[in-house]
């Protein structure tokens, strides 16, 4: 799956990922979405991830599951996120 990752402007440890090319400025998110994820800055675009990827601060399988289920994924960078 190819994704774009956005970083919260309000909390640098929070991220939102969407399928690559998704316009998050016009995407409708649920009212209960973490308010810190409503102001985003692009972090990484067109990142190709696979469920079995072993990444330090990104659980690729979880991100893929969330995107397939609800169209986006929220995640926290517990360590500096370097991809």
C-alpha positions in Angstrom: 0.0 0.0 0.0 1.3 3.5 -0.9 0.5 6.1 1.8 1.0 9.7 2.7 1.9 10.5 6.3 1.0 13.7 8.0 2.3 15.0 11.3 0.2 17.0 13.8 1.2 20.6 14.0 0.0 20.7 17.6 1.7 17.5 18.8 4.8 16.3 17.0 4.3 12.7 18.2 0.9 12.2 16.5 0.5 11.2 12.9 -2.3 10.5 10.4 -1.8 8.3 7.4 -4.0 8.1 4.3 -3.8 6.4 0.9 -1.3 8.3 -1.3 -2.9 11.2 -3.1 -5.8 11.7 -0.6 -6.6 15.4 -0.1 -6.8 15.6 3.7 -7.9 19.2 3.5 -11.2 18.1 2.0 -11.5 14.7 3.7 -14.3 14.4 6.3 -13.1 12.9 9.5 -15.4 11.8 12.4 -16.2 14.2 15.1 -14.4 12.1 17.7 -11.0 12.3 15.9 -8.3 13.5 18.2 -8.4 17.3 17.8 -4.6 17.5 17.6 -4.9 15.6 14.3 -7.0 18.3 12.7 -4.0 20.6 11.9 -1.6 18.6 9.8 1.7 19.1 8.0 2.9 16.7 5.3 5.6 14.4 6.7 6.2 11.7 4.1 4.6 11.2 0.7 4.2 8.1 -1.5 5.6 5.7 1.1 5.2 2.1 0.0 4.5 -0.1 3.1 3.7 -3.8 3.4 2.2 -5.5 6.4 5.4 -7.4 7.2 7.6 -4.2 7.1 9.8 -3.9 10.2 9.9 -0.1 10.9 11.1 1.5 14.1 8.2 3.8 14.8 5.5 2.7 12.3 3.4 -0.5 12.7 2.8 -1.0 9.0 0.3 -3.8 9.5 -1.8 -1.7 11.9 -1.7 1.3 9.6 -2.8 -0.8 6.6 -5.6 -2.4 8.7 -6.9 1.0 9.8 -6.8 2.5 6.3 -8.6 -0.5 4.8 -11.3 -0.3 7.6 -11.9 3.5 7.9 -9.9 5.2 5.1 -7.2 6.6 7.4 -4.9 5.6 10.2 -3.8 7.4 13.4 -0.6 6.5 15.1 1.9 7.8 17.6 5.7 8.1 17.0 7.1 6.7 20.2 10.6 7.3 18.9 11.7 9.8 16.3 10.1 8.7 13.1 12.7 8.2 10.4 11.6 6.5 7.2 
